[in-house]
């Protein structure tokens, strides 16, 4: 029997009452919640099977006592946002694009979040002064071609507020691409309203929406309908997923997720190796496991379904592809999708 709730659950006690956690775990879950933000929307609760102790949706959103275990290699800022933040709310790591962190809150809080030390209720949006400084930095930096709205989740903002920010960005001539990263079509598909879709359509600029999704069950009918509202309005969608132990680290689940995305007209974009965020070791696979999974996917699913498997290098050095290599070091042999090796003669003029 699935949990039923009409409101967002914001405490372990509410999760216990909704049947998403055992009562004898309340004390340990409350301890986790005292450190990291907790929220499960009705849409997410509806996807969880409380009868399954290893439910992959619950694993992503219900607190776990292991989150209190901190390993030496973990960091509060695992990908080095702080080192590349010239003004509040902006991360400028790559020459031609910046992150604009409009808000530090989300509709739901993933237990593996790499910004878990920075997001949560009460963190709010950028102040008017900070937003003005961020926009001034973007205006004054002509090499910025793309602005990526992130957070938190930028779609927690009202359509009116979002439209105002996008209008400011659209007025910057050298900014050509506006990209929004969000969990909202999964977490609260009803929020993808006609007004929000209109806000995301920016005249004269190319707008993209990148959906964070990790398991095929997240692409339920309501989520697909929310995504269709965006796509039918002319807004292309991509996806990003995190490779998570016990959620999507097997070929059958990952194949189902990638195919479901393509069927929904969403191009798989990134598969992230899980970052070294505090208290997330129980989610992380080894890179060798991730590369082995990508090797299986290469021969199992269409090229349309293939994401780039990437590692965000700790310290702020950016993303690097870490997928398997099929060409021998000397370039003399190449491996096909069945695992057979073939000689290859490379002639150059």
C-alpha positions in Angstrom: 0.0 0.0 0.0 1.4 3.4 -1.0 1.7 6.3 1.3 -0.9 9.0 0.8 -0.4 12.6 1.9 -1.9 15.9 0.7 1.0 18.1 2.1 4.7 18.2 1.9 6.3 16.1 4.7 8.9 18.3 6.4 9.9 16.2 9.5 10.7 12.6 10.3 7.6 12.5 12.6 5.4 13.4 9.6 7.1 10.7 7.5 6.4 8.1 10.2 2.8 9.1 10.4 2.5 8.8 6.6 4.0 5.3 6.8 7.3 6.2 5.0 9.5 5.3 8.0 9.4 3.0 11.0 8.5 4.6 14.4 11.5 3.0 16.1 13.7 5.0 13.7 12.3 8.3 14.7 15.1 9.4 17.0 17.8 8.7 14.5 16.0 10.3 11.6 15.4 13.4 13.8 19.1 13.6 14.3 19.7 13.5 10.6 17.0 16.2 10.1 18.8 18.4 12.6 21.8 18.5 10.2 20.2 18.3 6.7 17.0 19.6 5.1 14.1 17.1 4.8 11.1 17.4 2.5 8.9 14.9 0.6 6.2 16.2 -1.6 2.9 14.3 -2.2 4.0 13.4 -5.7 7.2 11.8 -4.3 5.3 10.1 -1.5 3.0 8.6 -4.0 5.9 6.9 -5.8 7.3 5.2 -2.7 6.4 1.6 -1.8 6.5 1.5 2.1 6.3 -2.3 2.0 9.7 -2.5 0.2 12.6 -1.9 2.6 14.9 -1.3 -0.4 12.5 1.0 -2.3 14.7 3.1 -4.7 12.5 6.2 -4.4 12.5 6.1 -0.6 16.2 5.6 -0.6 16.6 9.0 -2.4 14.4 11.0 -0.1 13.8 9.4 3.3 16.5 10.2 5.8 19.0 7.6 6.8 21.2 7.4 9.9 24.3 6.8 7.7 24.1 10.4 6.6 25.7 11.2 10.0 28.8 9.3 9.0 31.4 11.6 7.6 34.4 10.3 5.7 37.8 12.1 5.4 37.6 12.6 1.7 34.1 14.3 1.9 33.7 18.0 1.8 30.9 20.6 2.4 31.7 22.0 -1.0 32.8 18.9 -3.0 32.9 20.5 -6.4 34.5 23.8 -5.3 31.7 26.2 -6.1 33.1 28.7 -3.6 36.5 29.0 -5.2 34.9 30.1 -8.5 32.2 32.5 -7.2 33.2 36.1 -8.2 30.0 37.5 -6.6 27.3 35.9 -4.5 25.0 33.6 -6.5 27.4 33.2 -9.5 29.8 30.3 -10.2 32.1 31.0 -13.1 34.1 27.8 -13.6 34.1 27.5 -17.4 35.0 30.5 -19.7 31.7 30.7 -21.7 29.1 29.8 -19.0 28.1 30.6 -15.5 25.8 29.1 -12.9 23.3 31.6 -11.4 22.1 30.2 -8.0 18.8 32.1 -7.7 17.5 30.2 -4.6 18.8 27.9 -2.0 15.6 25.9 -1.4 14.0 22.9 -3.1 10.6 21.3 -3.3 12.3 18.0 -2.1 15.7 17.3 -0.6 17.7 14.4 -2.1 19.7 12.6 0.5 22.8 12.5 -1.7 22.7 16.3 -2.7 26.2 17.7 -3.3 25.0 21.1 -2.0 23.3 19.7 1.1 25.3 22.0 3.4 24.0 25.0 1.5 20.3 24.4 0.8 17.2 24.1 3.0 14.2 25.9 4.3 14.8 29.5 5.3 17.9 29.9 3.1 15.7 31.8 0.6 16.5 33.5 -2.7 19.2 35.9 -3.6 18.5 39.3 -2.2 17.6 42.1 -4.6 21.1 43.6 -4.0 22.9 40.3 -4.6 20.8 39.5 -7.7 21.6 43.0 -9.1 25.3 42.4 -8.5 25.1 38.9 -10.2 23.4 40.4 -13.2 25.9 43.2 -13.4 28.8 40.6 -13.4 27.1 38.7 -16.3 26.6 42.0 -18.2 30.2 43.0 -17.7 31.6 39.6 -18.9 31.1 39.3 -22.6 32.5 35.8 -22.9 29.5 34.4 -21.0 27.4 32.8 -23.7 25.2 30.6 -21.5 23.6 31.1 -18.1 22.5 28.0 -16.1 19.8 28.7 -13.5 20.3 26.3 -10.5 20.2 26.4 -6.8 18.4 24.9 -5.0 15.7 24.5 -7.6 14.9 27.7 -9.5 11.4 26.5 -10.3 10.4 27.0 -6.7 10.1 30.6 -7.7 6.8 32.0 -8.9 6.4 32.3 -12.7 6.3 36.1 -12.2 9.6 36.2 -10.4 11.2 33.7 -12.8 10.0 35.7 -15.8 11.5 38.9 -14.4 14.9 37.3 -13.9 14.9 35.7 -17.4 13.9 39.1 -18.9 16.9 40.7 -17.3 19.2 37.9 -18.7 17.5 38.1 -22.2 18.4 41.8 -22.4 22.1 40.9 -22.2 23.2 40.7 -25.9 26.1 38.2 -25.4 24.0 35.7 -23.4 22.4 33.4 -26.0 21.5 30.3 -24.0 19.4 30.0 -20.9 19.4 26.6 -19.2 17.3 25.7 -16.1 18.1 22.7 -14.0 15.2 21.3 -12.0 13.6 18.4 -10.1 10.2 20.0 -10.2 8.4 17.9 -12.9 9.1 14.9 -10.7 8.7 16.5 -7.3 5.6 18.6 -8.0 4.4 18.2 -11.6 1.4 20.4 -11.0 3.9 23.4 -10.7 4.7 23.1 -14.4 1.7 25.4 -15.1 0.9 27.3 -18.3 2.2 30.4 -16.6 5.5 28.8 -15.7 5.9 27.5 -19.3 5.3 31.0 -20.6 7.9 32.4 -18.2 10.5 29.9 -19.5 9.9 30.9 -23.2 12.3 33.8 -23.7 12.0 35.7 -27.0 15.3 35.9 -28.8 17.0 33.3 -26.7 17.3 29.5 -26.7 15.8 28.1 -23.5 16.6 24.5 -22.3 15.3 22.6 -19.2 17.4 19.9 -17.7 15.5 17.4 -15.6 17.1 15.7 -12.6 15.8 12.1 -12.6 17.4 8.9 -11.3 14.9 6.0 -11.5 12.3 5.0 -14.2 9.5 5.1 -11.7 10.0 8.8 -11.3 8.8 9.2 -14.9 5.2 8.6 -14.0 2.2 9.8 -16.1 2.0 13.1 -14.3 5.7 13.8 -14.7 5.6 12.9 -18.4 2.6 15.2 -18.9 4.5 18.1 -17.1 7.5 17.5 -19.4 5.3 17.4 -22.4 3.9 20.8 -21.5 7.4 22.2 -21.8 8.5 20.3 -24.9 5.2 21.1 -26.7 5.9 24.8 -26.0 9.2 24.5 -27.9 11.5 24.1 -24.9 14.0 21.2 -25.4 14.6 19.0 -22.5 17.7 17.1 -21.4 18.3 15.0 -18.3 20.9 14.6 -15.7 21.1 11.6 -13.3 23.4 10.6 -10.5 24.7 7.0 -10.3 23.4 5.8 -7.0 24.1 2.5 -5.3 20.8 0.7 -4.7 18.8 3.1 -6.9 20.1 2.8 -10.5 23.4 1.0 -10.5 22.3 -2.0 -12.4 21.9 -2.3 -16.2 18.2 -3.2 -16.2 17.2 -0.1 -14.2 19.5 2.3 -16.0 18.4 1.0 -19.4 14.7 1.4 -18.4 15.4 5.0 -17.2 17.3 6.0 -20.3 14.7 4.5 -22.7 11.8 6.1 -20.7 13.5 9.5 -21.0 13.9 9.2 -24.8 10.3 8.0 -25.1 9.3 11.2 -23.3 11.4 13.3 -25.8 14.1 14.0 -23.2 17.7 13.5 -24.3 19.9 11.9 -21.6 22.7 14.3 -21.0 24.8 13.6 -17.9 25.2 10.6 -15.7 27.1 12.0 -12.7 29.5 9.9 -10.6 28.2 10.7 -7.0 30.1 13.6 -5.4 32.0 13.5 -2.2 29.3 15.3 -0.2 29.2 14.6 3.6 27.2 11.6 4.7 26.7 10.2 1.2 29.2 7.3 1.1 26.4 4.7 1.2 25.2 6.0 -2.2 28.6 6.0 -4.0 29.7 3.3 -6.4 33.3 2.9 -7.5 34.3 4.5 -10.8 35.2 1.0 -12.0 31.6 -0.1 -11.4 30.3 3.0 -13.2 32.5 2.3 -16.2 31.4 -1.3 -16.3 27.8 -0.2 -16.3 28.4 2.2 -19.2 30.1 -0.5 -21.2 27.0 -2.7 -20.8 24.8 0.2 -21.8 26.9 0.9 -24.9 25.8 -2.5 -26.4 22.3 -2.5 -24.9 20.6 0.8 -25.6 20.3 3.2 -28.6 22.8 6.0 -29.1 19.9 8.4 -28.3 19.9 7.0 -24.8 23.6 7.3 -24.0 24.5 10.0 -21.4 28.1 11.2 -20.8 29.4 9.6 -17.6 31.2 12.4 -15.8 33.1 13.1 -12.6 33.0 16.6 -11.2 36.7 16.9 -10.1 36.9 17.9 -6.4 38.3 21.4 -5.9 36.4 23.1 -8.7 38.3 21.8 -11.7 35.2 20.9 -13.6 33.6 17.9 -15.1 35.6 15.3 -17.0 34.2 12.2 -19.0 35.2 9.0 -17.3 33.4 6.5 -19.5 35.2 3.3 -20.8 37.6 3.4 -23.6 37.2 1.0 -26.6 40.5 1.8 -28.4 43.8 0.2 -27.4 46.5 2.6 -26.2 48.5 2.1 -29.4 45.3 2.5 -31.6 45.8 -0.9 -33.2 42.6 -2.5 -32.0 39.1 -1.4 -31.3 36.4 -3.2 -29.3 32.8 -3.5 -30.6 29.6 -3.5 -28.5 29.8 -7.3 -28.2 33.2 -7.1 -26.6 35.1 -8.5 -29.6 38.4 -6.8 -30.6 39.3 -5.9 -34.2 42.5 -4.7 -35.7 42.4 -1.1 -37.0 44.9 0.5 -39.3 44.9 4.2 -38.9 46.4 6.0 -41.9 46.9 9.8 -41.9 47.9 12.0 -44.8 
